[in-house]
Amino acid sequence: MKKFFTLIALVAFTLASYAQTTPNRLIVTMKNGDVTVYNIADVDSLSFDLIEGDVVANATVNAIEWDGDNGNVNMNIAMSDAAQGYRIVILPASEAENAAEALAACPMSDTQGDVNMVIENMVAGETYVIATVAYDKYGIAGDIVTTTFVAPEKDTSMPALSIAIPTDFNDCWVQRVMYNGVKVAEVCKEYIKEFDDQRVVVYPCDEEGYAILTKGVSANDGGTVVWDEATNTVVYTAGNSTALSMVYLVNGEIVISAPESVEPTLVEADLLVDIRGNEEISYQIVKIGTQYWLAENLRATKWIDGTSIPKYKSTQSAEWNANTTGAYHVYADDDEYIPIYGLLYNGYCIANAEMLAPEGWEVPSMDQWTALRTYGGPVANNFKSDTDYSWNLGKEGNNVTGFNVWAAGLYSSATGDADDGADAWYWTTTPYEDPLSTTPTLQMIRFNQTSKNMVRYTTSGHSYTFGHSVRCIRKK
């Protein structure tokens, strides 16, 4: 009996062993060592196909054009008969070893013929690699195919351009001249001290978009306007033309005679657009001498990083006095004043001026205000707004410089809101060192309704708890 049971167990073990050796997996090993395993129960059938020819997409460079700082590469893509789609990427030659990884991240395309790809911030003279990989009808990739090219030197030549002289500068005293998205010139309605009046002057711009102030041409008479930035002075050589409605930019120079062939430009207001988080404010700009100023008082309620500047009402004088991080006040707590008066900032905002001024601009020092006063003349009327009711008692100015000062008053806990219509106070970043006081103070600028001149406070100052207006000056 024991022998019988032993025989049954041996047969069962043998059958079980035979069942476990029956294949139930299909294992495909690629030449590169990759292994893919399929469950045989899921396989319906096995078949073989012949893909004739190479699975490739070849790229041939037709042309490379500069588009600003970017390169626009026009290529002809030709897929082999066996290819059904492809991926393509352009890399610096130094990154060619990463082509497979870069291609895997690219979208699939089946477009043949001429195609365009943009290289952002292309570098002239650098070698680039175009890598393609094509796929057959089963999605199997062929070999990566590469071709190289050298980025051409940037063509900085420009056709002769026509510049229509604007007749309306109400939107901004400075107008920019644009060609193919690039600022190529500037038209300024600016104060010329020699005439104690304004002239419309056209300047070519350098590659960074800054006016070349030694190459100005007056649209009033075709004369030349040459500035010395070191001394903030000008040499104006009168021309013999009548007022010009059109000038031309030829080889970096402003000329008044029309070339045989020209292309038009776009002339538009050159506003400062100050974006801080979700706050966006546009300011007019005015050129006075060699300086560029905002033609409006600052009215930003946020620092340049987008965080809010604390705001205090007239009834919060204690909180205003206690603030040491920077704060602002709206005159008379009336938002209708903001567009014309701007905001009144305490001295701690000026102590943190690099966070207050728009990018590329700064809160001016006393020296910068002095340069403005020297060129524009000390006479306050040259800077005061000529808008009715911008000053009390009919004391508006002539605004010949375009600086456009309104009597925005001041704020302090001692005076409350005071002197609107009668005074305009501006902070400088220059400290006033009072040996008898430990309270930090700053020098100020004042325009008064009855004072003849712009007043500079260089031998006294206001403490940080005063609220004054802020004008900004461009750094270059």
One Martini backbone bead per residue (centre of mass of N, CA, C, O) as a GRO file, in nm:
protein
  476
    1MET     BB    1   0.059   0.061  -0.022
    2LYS     BB    2   0.298   0.256   0.005
    3LYS     BB    3   0.395   0.221  -0.289
    4PHE     BB    4   0.146   0.342  -0.427
    5PHE     BB    5   0.167   0.632  -0.308
    6THR     BB    6   0.446   0.691  -0.417
    7LEU     BB    7   0.369   0.675  -0.719
    8ILE     BB    8   0.159   0.902  -0.726
    9ALA     BB    9   0.345   1.134  -0.631
   10LEU     BB   10   0.548   1.113  -0.866
   11VAL     BB   11   0.350   1.177  -1.095
   12ALA     BB   12   0.257   1.453  -0.991
   13PHE     BB   13   0.536   1.587  -0.992
   14THR     BB   14   0.593   1.546  -1.293
   15LEU     BB   15   0.353   1.707  -1.403
   16ALA     BB   16   0.420   1.971  -1.259
   17SER     BB   17   0.695   2.010  -1.392
   18TYR     BB   18   0.590   2.013  -1.684
   19ALA     BB   19   0.399   2.265  -1.654
   20GLN     BB   20   0.636   2.474  -1.569
   21THR     BB   21   0.786   2.445  -1.868
   22THR     BB   22   0.567   2.600  -2.000
   23PRO     BB   23   0.541   2.867  -2.191
   24ASN     BB   24   0.411   3.221  -2.080
   25ARG     BB   25   0.644   3.391  -2.224
   26LEU     BB   26   0.750   3.677  -2.416
   27ILE     BB   27   1.089   3.743  -2.513
   28VAL     BB   28   1.244   4.060  -2.595
   29THR     BB   29   1.568   4.117  -2.729
   30MET     BB   30   1.772   4.367  -2.781
   31LYS     BB   31   2.074   4.483  -2.895
   32ASN     BB   32   2.085   4.698  -2.645
   33GLY     BB   33   1.934   4.510  -2.402
   34ASP     BB   34   1.649   4.542  -2.422
   35VAL     BB   35   1.351   4.431  -2.239
   36THR     BB   36   1.047   4.257  -2.345
   37VAL     BB   37   0.741   4.147  -2.187
   38TYR     BB   38   0.495   3.892  -2.260
   39ASN     BB   39   0.184   3.759  -2.240
   40ILE     BB   40   0.070   3.490  -2.409
   41ALA     BB   41  -0.236   3.523  -2.343
   42ASP     BB   42  -0.227   3.819  -2.500
   43VAL     BB   43  -0.145   3.681  -2.762
   44ASP     BB   44  -0.267   3.640  -3.085
   45SER     BB   45  -0.008   3.704  -3.273
   46LEU     BB   46   0.257   3.628  -3.501
   47SER     BB   47   0.469   3.857  -3.694
   48PHE     BB   48   0.628   3.969  -3.999
   49ASP     BB   49   0.818   4.259  -4.120
   50LEU     BB   50   0.919   4.470  -4.400
   51ILE     BB   51   1.134   4.747  -4.381
   52GLU     BB   52   1.216   4.946  -4.638
   53GLY     BB   53   1.467   5.107  -4.564
   54ASP     BB   54   1.526   5.391  -4.420
   55VAL     BB   55   1.456   5.563  -4.104
   56VAL     BB   56   1.430   5.899  -4.208
   57ALA     BB   57   1.512   6.261  -4.144
   58ASN     BB   58   1.616   6.513  -4.343
   59ALA     BB   59   1.817   6.815  -4.297
   60THR     BB   60   1.809   7.128  -4.481
   61VAL     BB   61   1.955   7.432  -4.507
   62ASN     BB   62   1.841   7.739  -4.633
   63ALA     BB   63   1.808   7.956  -4.384
   64ILE     BB   64   1.933   8.241  -4.178
   65GLU     BB   65   1.762   8.457  -3.953
   66TRP     BB   66   1.727   8.751  -3.792
   67ASP     BB   67   1.525   8.803  -3.475
   68GLY     BB   68   1.684   8.991  -3.321
   69ASP     BB   69   1.815   8.753  -3.090
   70ASN     BB   70   1.708   8.556  -3.294
   71GLY     BB   71   1.674   8.249  -3.484
   72ASN     BB   72   1.568   8.173  -3.820
   73VAL     BB   73   1.518   7.843  -3.933
   74ASN     BB   74   1.530   7.719  -4.263
   75MET     BB   75   1.397   7.401  -4.367
   76ASN     BB   76   1.438   7.079  -4.522
   77ILE     BB   77   1.216   6.803  -4.501
   78ALA     BB   78   1.307   6.452  -4.560
   79MET     BB   79   1.139   6.157  -4.592
   80SER     BB   80   1.131   5.849  -4.599
   81ASP     BB   81   0.926   5.594  -4.700
   82ALA     BB   82   0.939   5.454  -4.402
   83ALA     BB   83   0.846   5.719  -4.289
   84GLN     BB   84   0.584   5.877  -4.065
   85GLY     BB   85   0.777   6.036  -3.861
   86TYR     BB   86   0.912   6.309  -3.643
   87ARG     BB   87   1.192   6.450  -3.474
   88ILE     BB   88   1.317   6.784  -3.364
   89VAL     BB   89   1.642   6.950  -3.298
   90ILE     BB   90   1.828   7.232  -3.160
   91LEU     BB   91   2.182   7.248  -3.087
   92PRO     BB   92   2.451   7.293  -2.947
   93ALA     BB   93   2.737   7.126  -3.005
   94SER     BB   94   2.800   7.090  -2.691
   95GLU     BB   95   2.496   6.919  -2.679
   96ALA     BB   96   2.484   6.661  -2.869
   97GLU     BB   97   2.482   6.424  -2.652
   98ASN     BB   98   2.162   6.518  -2.586
   99ALA     BB   99   1.972   6.444  -2.826
  100ALA     BB  100   1.793   6.206  -2.732
  101GLU     BB  101   1.661   6.353  -2.494
  102ALA     BB  102   1.554   6.598  -2.655
  103LEU     BB  103   1.378   6.438  -2.858
  104ALA     BB  104   1.181   6.303  -2.650
  105ALA     BB  105   1.055   6.606  -2.582
  106CYS     BB  106   0.941   6.615  -2.860
  107PRO     BB  107   0.730   6.654  -3.098
  108MET     BB  108   0.544   6.520  -3.339
  109SER     BB  109   0.598   6.495  -3.701
  110ASP     BB  110   0.478   6.515  -4.072
  111THR     BB  111   0.629   6.758  -4.190
  112GLN     BB  112   0.721   6.858  -4.498
  113GLY     BB  113   0.960   7.051  -4.610
  114ASP     BB  114   0.927   7.368  -4.519
  115VAL     BB  115   1.070   7.479  -4.211
  116ASN     BB  116   1.053   7.640  -3.883
  117MET     BB  117   1.304   7.756  -3.644
  118VAL     BB  118   1.377   7.877  -3.315
  119ILE     BB  119   1.656   8.053  -3.177
  120GLU     BB  120   1.729   8.147  -2.876
  121ASN     BB  121   1.987   8.340  -2.844
  122MET     BB  122   2.172   8.356  -3.073
  123VAL     BB  123   2.514   8.280  -3.172
  124ALA     BB  124   2.752   8.411  -3.332
  125GLY     BB  125   2.962   8.147  -3.463
  126GLU     BB  126   2.803   7.914  -3.371
  127THR     BB  127   2.756   7.572  -3.339
  128TYR     BB  128   2.496   7.367  -3.477
  129VAL     BB  129   2.251   7.102  -3.418
  130ILE     BB  130   2.061   6.887  -3.622
  131ALA     BB  131   1.815   6.664  -3.494
  132THR     BB  132   1.688   6.344  -3.607
  133VAL     BB  133   1.392   6.125  -3.574
  134ALA     BB  134   1.246   5.842  -3.707
  135TYR     BB  135   0.930   5.665  -3.785
  136ASP     BB  136   0.749   5.407  -3.825
  137LYS     BB  137   0.435   5.252  -3.839
  138TYR     BB  138   0.515   5.128  -3.535
  139GLY     BB  139   0.715   5.343  -3.378
  140ILE     BB  140   0.998   5.292  -3.482
  141ALA     BB  141   1.315   5.391  -3.445
  142GLY     BB  142   1.563   5.530  -3.588
  143ASP     BB  143   1.821   5.698  -3.662
  144ILE     BB  144   2.019   5.951  -3.579
  145VAL     BB  145   2.027   6.266  -3.745
  146THR     BB  146   2.289   6.494  -3.846
  147THR     BB  147   2.343   6.852  -3.862
  148THR     BB  148   2.538   7.145  -3.944
  149PHE     BB  149   2.583   7.493  -3.827
  150VAL     BB  150   2.661   7.839  -3.863
  151ALA     BB  151   2.612   8.123  -3.720
  152PRO     BB  152   2.561   8.420  -3.830
  153GLU     BB  153   2.614   8.724  -3.863
  154LYS     BB  154   2.480   9.012  -3.767
  155ASP     BB  155   2.266   9.220  -3.939
  156THR     BB  156   2.291   9.582  -3.900
  157SER     BB  157   2.166   9.667  -4.134
  158MET     BB  158   1.974   9.946  -4.278
  159PRO     BB  159   1.741  10.101  -4.407
  160ALA     BB  160   1.599  10.362  -4.508
  161LEU     BB  161   1.421  10.595  -4.297
  162SER     BB  162   1.112  10.721  -4.205
  163ILE     BB  163   1.011  11.024  -4.010
  164ALA     BB  164   0.737  11.131  -3.858
  165ILE     BB  165   0.639  11.429  -3.732
  166PRO     BB  166   0.493  11.508  -3.460
  167THR     BB  167   0.215  11.728  -3.337
  168ASP     BB  168   0.156  11.544  -3.073
  169PHE     BB  169   0.253  11.557  -2.703
  170ASN     BB  170   0.032  11.476  -2.486
  171ASP     BB  171   0.124  11.176  -2.416
  172CYS     BB  172   0.435  11.265  -2.481
  173TRP     BB  173   0.755  11.416  -2.498
  174VAL     BB  174   0.836  11.122  -2.583
  175GLN     BB  175   0.926  10.958  -2.889
  176ARG     BB  176   0.923  10.655  -3.052
  177VAL     BB  177   1.117  10.478  -3.301
  178MET     BB  178   0.995  10.207  -3.503
  179TYR     BB  179   1.162   9.898  -3.631
  180ASN     BB  180   1.091   9.587  -3.613
  181GLY     BB  181   1.074   9.632  -3.283
  182VAL     BB  182   1.289   9.871  -3.294
  183LYS     BB  183   1.469  10.123  -3.149
  184VAL     BB  184   1.605  10.397  -3.364
  185ALA     BB  185   1.455  10.653  -3.236
  186GLU     BB  186   1.397  11.006  -3.127
  187VAL     BB  187   1.132  11.229  -3.015
  188CYS     BB  188   1.165  11.565  -2.885
  189LYS     BB  189   1.002  11.785  -2.665
  190GLU     BB  190   1.223  12.052  -2.580
  191TYR     BB  191   1.426  12.239  -2.386
  192ILE     BB  192   1.586  12.546  -2.500
  193LYS     BB  193   1.769  12.780  -2.352
  194GLU     BB  194   1.844  12.979  -2.581
  195PHE     BB  195   1.510  13.028  -2.629
  196ASP     BB  196   1.312  12.970  -2.401
  197ASP     BB  197   1.217  12.696  -2.545
  198GLN     BB  198   1.079  12.475  -2.772
  199ARG     BB  199   1.192  12.173  -2.939
  200VAL     BB  200   1.211  11.951  -3.211
  201VAL     BB  201   1.396  11.646  -3.165
  202VAL     BB  202   1.615  11.422  -3.344
  203TYR     BB  203   1.734  11.088  -3.256
  204PRO     BB  204   1.946  10.854  -3.262
  205CYS     BB  205   2.006  10.512  -3.183
  206ASP     BB  206   2.127  10.269  -3.018
  207GLU     BB  207   2.126   9.929  -2.951
  208GLU     BB  208   1.975  10.006  -2.659
  209GLY     BB  209   1.782  10.274  -2.718
  210TYR     BB  210   1.965  10.524  -2.697
  211ALA     BB  211   2.021  10.839  -2.732
  212ILE     BB  212   2.222  11.034  -2.950
  213LEU     BB  213   2.308  11.353  -2.834
  214THR     BB  214   2.521  11.433  -3.082
  215LYS     BB  215   2.268  11.381  -3.328
  216GLY     BB  216   2.080  11.617  -3.350
  217VAL     BB  217   1.764  11.727  -3.509
  218SER     BB  218   1.579  11.992  -3.606
  219ALA     BB  219   1.237  12.035  -3.700
  220ASN     BB  220   1.226  12.352  -3.725
  221ASP     BB  221   1.529  12.394  -3.919
  222GLY     BB  222   1.764  12.158  -3.942
  223GLY     BB  223   1.936  12.167  -3.711
  224THR     BB  224   2.184  12.118  -3.471
  225VAL     BB  225   2.216  11.888  -3.176
  226VAL     BB  226   2.464  11.920  -2.913
  227TRP     BB  227   2.558  11.726  -2.641
  228ASP     BB  228   2.694  11.758  -2.303
  229GLU     BB  229   2.685  11.536  -2.047
  230ALA     BB  230   2.895  11.649  -1.842
  231THR     BB  231   2.753  11.964  -1.855
  232ASN     BB  232   2.464  12.005  -1.959
  233THR     BB  233   2.501  12.101  -2.267
  234VAL     BB  234   2.442  12.307  -2.570
  235VAL     BB  235   2.464  12.297  -2.933
  236TYR     BB  236   2.298  12.525  -3.152
  237THR     BB  237   2.253  12.489  -3.503
  238ALA     BB  238   2.114  12.656  -3.730
  239GLY     BB  239   1.895  12.637  -3.984
  240ASN     BB  240   1.725  12.682  -4.330
  241SER     BB  241   1.458  12.553  -4.263
  242THR     BB  242   1.165  12.458  -4.248
  243ALA     BB  243   0.938  12.294  -4.114
  244LEU     BB  244   0.934  11.954  -4.041
  245SER     BB  245   0.759  11.638  -4.135
  246MET     BB  246   1.038  11.496  -4.234
  247VAL     BB  247   1.272  11.241  -4.172
  248TYR     BB  248   1.597  11.060  -4.180
  249LEU     BB  249   1.746  10.729  -4.157
  250VAL     BB  250   2.105  10.712  -4.231
  251ASN     BB  251   2.348  10.541  -4.114
  252GLY     BB  252   2.281  10.674  -3.814
  253GLU     BB  253   2.151  10.935  -3.949
  254ILE     BB  254   2.006  11.249  -3.953
  255VAL     BB  255   1.807  11.355  -4.229
  256ILE     BB  256   1.636  11.585  -4.472
  257SER     BB  257   1.692  11.413  -4.718
  258ALA     BB  258   1.555  11.215  -4.952
  259PRO     BB  259   1.579  10.916  -5.042
  260GLU     BB  260   1.499  10.698  -5.287
  261SER     BB  261   1.469  10.472  -5.051
  262VAL     BB  262   1.206  10.387  -4.813
  263GLU     BB  263   1.104  10.313  -4.479
  264PRO     BB  264   0.876  10.295  -4.245
  265THR     BB  265   0.771  10.416  -3.929
  266LEU     BB  266   0.700  10.411  -3.579
  267VAL     BB  267   0.529  10.661  -3.388
  268GLU     BB  268   0.544  10.672  -3.023
  269ALA     BB  269   0.484  10.668  -2.708
  270ASP     BB  270   0.735  10.686  -2.438
  271LEU     BB  271   0.643  10.499  -2.195
  272LEU     BB  272   0.627  10.418  -1.862
  273VAL     BB  273   0.591  10.077  -1.760
  274ASP     BB  274   0.476   9.991  -1.434
  275ILE     BB  275   0.530   9.668  -1.291
  276ARG     BB  276   0.353   9.539  -0.985
  277GLY     BB  277   0.233   9.277  -1.019
  278ASN     BB  278  -0.108   9.389  -1.048
  279GLU     BB  279   0.040   9.661  -1.110
  280GLU     BB  280  -0.028   9.922  -1.364
  281ILE     BB  281   0.178  10.205  -1.470
  282SER     BB  282   0.172  10.505  -1.655
  283TYR     BB  283   0.433  10.731  -1.776
  284GLN     BB  284   0.554  11.021  -1.846
  285ILE     BB  285   0.816  11.169  -2.045
  286VAL     BB  286   1.106  11.392  -1.996
  287LYS     BB  287   1.336  11.607  -2.156
  288ILE     BB  288   1.610  11.768  -1.967
  289GLY     BB  289   1.849  11.798  -2.132
  290THR     BB  290   2.021  11.496  -2.028
  291GLN     BB  291   1.756  11.436  -1.884
  292TYR     BB  292   1.524  11.187  -1.753
  293TRP     BB  293   1.182  11.231  -1.666
  294LEU     BB  294   0.918  11.233  -1.495
  295ALA     BB  295   0.592  11.400  -1.562
  296GLU     BB  296   0.522  11.255  -1.287
  297ASN     BB  297   0.407  11.139  -1.004
  298LEU     BB  298   0.434  10.902  -0.794
  299ARG     BB  299   0.186  10.594  -0.760
  300ALA     BB  300   0.294  10.360  -0.598
  301THR     BB  301   0.173  10.074  -0.385
  302LYS     BB  302   0.438   9.916  -0.460
  303TRP     BB  303   0.689   9.737  -0.476
  304ILE     BB  304   0.892   9.590  -0.714
  305ASP     BB  305   0.806   9.292  -0.586
  306GLY     BB  306   0.474   9.341  -0.517
  307THR     BB  307   0.462   9.453  -0.248
  308SER     BB  308   0.308   9.628  -0.009
  309ILE     BB  309   0.251   9.951   0.085
  310PRO     BB  310   0.176  10.119   0.339
  311LYS     BB  311  -0.138  10.269   0.444
  312TYR     BB  312  -0.244  10.605   0.551
  313LYS     BB  313  -0.446  10.801   0.717
  314SER     BB  314  -0.518  11.094   0.873
  315THR     BB  315  -0.615  10.927   1.142
  316GLN     BB  316  -0.307  10.771   1.138
  317SER     BB  317  -0.062  10.921   1.284
  318ALA     BB  318   0.061  10.711   1.476
  319GLU     BB  319   0.122  10.496   1.260
  320TRP     BB  320   0.292  10.676   1.084
  321ASN     BB  321   0.515  10.741   1.300
  322ALA     BB  322   0.582  10.422   1.351
  323ASN     BB  323   0.693  10.394   1.082
  324THR     BB  324   1.004  10.209   0.933
  325THR     BB  325   0.943  10.084   0.614
  326GLY     BB  326   0.721  10.237   0.468
  327ALA     BB  327   0.491  10.491   0.333
  328TYR     BB  328   0.156  10.608   0.242
  329HIS     BB  329  -0.042  10.896   0.115
  330VAL     BB  330  -0.358  11.036   0.057
  331TYR     BB  331  -0.478  11.315  -0.020
  332ALA     BB  332  -0.751  11.353   0.180
  333ASP     BB  333  -0.846  11.059   0.114
  334ASP     BB  334  -0.851  11.115  -0.214
  335ASP     BB  335  -0.840  10.943  -0.514
  336GLU     BB  336  -0.870  11.189  -0.716
  337TYR     BB  337  -0.567  11.292  -0.667
  338ILE     BB  338  -0.368  11.079  -0.785
  339PRO     BB  339  -0.332  11.150  -1.097
  340ILE     BB  340  -0.202  11.450  -1.012
  341TYR     BB  341  -0.035  11.400  -0.725
  342GLY     BB  342  -0.017  11.134  -0.627
  343LEU     BB  343   0.199  11.038  -0.369
  344LEU     BB  344   0.279  11.027  -0.018
  345TYR     BB  345   0.599  10.981   0.115
  346ASN     BB  346   0.805  10.861   0.328
  347GLY     BB  347   1.141  10.845   0.423
  348TYR     BB  348   1.159  10.527   0.419
  349CYS     BB  349   1.124  10.502   0.116
  350ILE     BB  350   1.393  10.650   0.048
  351ALA     BB  351   1.576  10.451   0.205
  352ASN     BB  352   1.420  10.240  -0.018
  353ALA     BB  353   1.457  10.334  -0.327
  354GLU     BB  354   1.524  10.066  -0.489
  355MET     BB  355   1.209   9.971  -0.427
  356LEU     BB  356   1.050  10.229  -0.551
  357ALA     BB  357   1.171  10.252  -0.811
  358PRO     BB  358   1.176  10.196  -1.116
  359GLU     BB  359   1.310  10.021  -1.347
  360GLY     BB  360   1.588  10.227  -1.440
  361TRP     BB  361   1.533  10.403  -1.188
  362GLU     BB  362   1.538  10.703  -0.964
  363VAL     BB  363   1.588  10.873  -0.685
  364PRO     BB  364   1.693  11.182  -0.649
  365SER     BB  365   1.935  11.387  -0.593
  366MET     BB  366   2.047  11.696  -0.535
  367ASP     BB  367   2.233  11.704  -0.783
  368GLN     BB  368   2.009  11.636  -0.992
  369TRP     BB  369   1.833  11.879  -0.927
  370THR     BB  370   2.049  12.092  -0.988
  371ALA     BB  371   2.079  12.023  -1.288
  372LEU     BB  372   1.791  12.098  -1.355
  373ARG     BB  373   1.802  12.395  -1.255
  374THR     BB  374   2.036  12.488  -1.435
  375TYR     BB  375   1.902  12.433  -1.709
  376GLY     BB  376   1.592  12.531  -1.655
  377GLY     BB  377   1.614  12.714  -1.439
  378PRO     BB  378   1.508  12.862  -1.141
  379VAL     BB  379   1.238  12.916  -1.250
  380ALA     BB  380   0.939  12.786  -1.152
  381ASN     BB  381   0.755  12.828  -1.407
  382ASN     BB  382   0.912  12.619  -1.591
  383PHE     BB  383   0.778  12.368  -1.402
  384LYS     BB  384   0.498  12.456  -1.381
  385SER     BB  385   0.192  12.417  -1.433
  386ASP     BB  386  -0.062  12.531  -1.691
  387THR     BB  387  -0.301  12.436  -1.540
  388ASP     BB  388  -0.589  12.494  -1.431
  389TYR     BB  389  -0.577  12.480  -1.079
  390SER     BB  390  -0.279  12.380  -0.997
  391TRP     BB  391  -0.295  12.670  -0.865
  392ASN     BB  392  -0.323  12.924  -0.672
  393LEU     BB  393  -0.409  13.242  -0.766
  394GLY     BB  394  -0.297  13.209  -1.060
  395LYS     BB  395   0.007  13.036  -1.026
  396GLU     BB  396   0.075  12.934  -1.280
  397GLY     BB  397   0.274  12.821  -1.518
  398ASN     BB  398   0.449  12.740  -1.834
  399ASN     BB  399   0.592  12.459  -1.876
  400VAL     BB  400   0.853  12.462  -2.074
  401THR     BB  401   0.984  12.177  -1.975
  402GLY     BB  402   0.749  11.955  -1.882
  403PHE     BB  403   0.737  11.887  -1.563
  404ASN     BB  404   0.461  11.937  -1.419
  405VAL     BB  405   0.381  12.100  -1.147
  406TRP     BB  406   0.193  12.029  -0.869
  407ALA     BB  407   0.010  12.128  -0.580
  408ALA     BB  408   0.032  11.857  -0.346
  409GLY     BB  409   0.169  11.902  -0.092
  410LEU     BB  410   0.137  11.763   0.246
  411TYR     BB  411   0.238  11.535   0.523
  412SER     BB  412   0.158  11.534   0.879
  413SER     BB  413   0.087  11.504   1.211
  414ALA     BB  414   0.091  11.818   1.260
  415THR     BB  415  -0.070  11.916   0.978
  416GLY     BB  416  -0.152  11.724   0.792
  417ASP     BB  417  -0.318  11.826   0.534
  418ALA     BB  418  -0.114  12.045   0.323
  419ASP     BB  419  -0.079  12.295   0.063
  420ASP     BB  420  -0.268  12.270  -0.150
  421GLY     BB  421  -0.196  12.495  -0.419
  422ALA     BB  422   0.096  12.608  -0.281
  423ASP     BB  423   0.264  12.327  -0.274
  424ALA     BB  424   0.576  12.148  -0.359
  425TRP     BB  425   0.717  11.840  -0.245
  426TYR     BB  426   1.054  11.693  -0.259
  427TRP     BB  427   1.247  11.436  -0.252
  428THR     BB  428   1.564  11.330  -0.155
  429THR     BB  429   1.859  11.121  -0.103
  430THR     BB  430   1.982  11.350   0.068
  431PRO     BB  431   2.122  11.404   0.351
  432TYR     BB  432   2.081  11.569   0.665
  433GLU     BB  433   2.333  11.689   0.879
  434ASP     BB  434   2.252  11.703   1.224
  435PRO     BB  435   2.439  11.754   1.511
  436LEU     BB  436   2.164  11.804   1.707
  437SER     BB  437   2.057  11.527   1.571
  438THR     BB  438   1.912  11.181   1.548
  439THR     BB  439   1.725  11.248   1.323
  440PRO     BB  440   1.640  11.157   1.026
  441THR     BB  441   1.719  11.342   0.725
  442LEU     BB  442   1.609  11.528   0.430
  443GLN     BB  443   1.640  11.672   0.147
  444MET     BB  444   1.468  11.933  -0.042
  445ILE     BB  445   1.201  12.033  -0.262
  446ARG     BB  446   1.050  12.360  -0.359
  447PHE     BB  447   0.726  12.474  -0.455
  448ASN     BB  448   0.582  12.800  -0.477
  449GLN     BB  449   0.333  13.028  -0.547
  450THR     BB  450   0.538  13.292  -0.476
  451SER     BB  451   0.795  13.180  -0.552
  452LYS     BB  452   1.024  13.217  -0.802
  453ASN     BB  453   1.190  12.963  -0.716
  454MET     BB  454   1.354  12.689  -0.685
  455VAL     BB  455   1.390  12.514  -0.377
  456ARG     BB  456   1.677  12.437  -0.182
  457TYR     BB  457   1.736  12.203   0.091
  458THR     BB  458   2.073  12.202   0.228
  459THR     BB  459   2.040  12.330   0.550
  460SER     BB  460   1.796  12.129   0.563
  461GLY     BB  461   1.519  11.919   0.692
  462HIS     BB  462   1.318  11.628   0.685
  463SER     BB  463   1.166  11.399   0.830
  464TYR     BB  464   1.036  11.075   0.785
  465THR     BB  465   0.730  11.181   0.876
  466PHE     BB  466   0.702  11.290   0.610
  467GLY     BB  467   0.497  11.376   0.319
  468HIS     BB  468   0.612  11.332  -0.015
  469SER     BB  469   0.698  11.368  -0.319
  470VAL     BB  470   0.787  11.178  -0.631
  471ARG     BB  471   1.062  11.180  -0.849
  472CYS     BB  472   1.202  11.036  -1.143
  473ILE     BB  473   1.515  10.914  -1.279
  474ARG     BB  474   1.708  10.817  -1.517
  475LYS     BB  475   2.004  10.641  -1.514
  476LYS     BB  476   2.066  10.724  -1.841
   0.00000   0.00000   0.00000
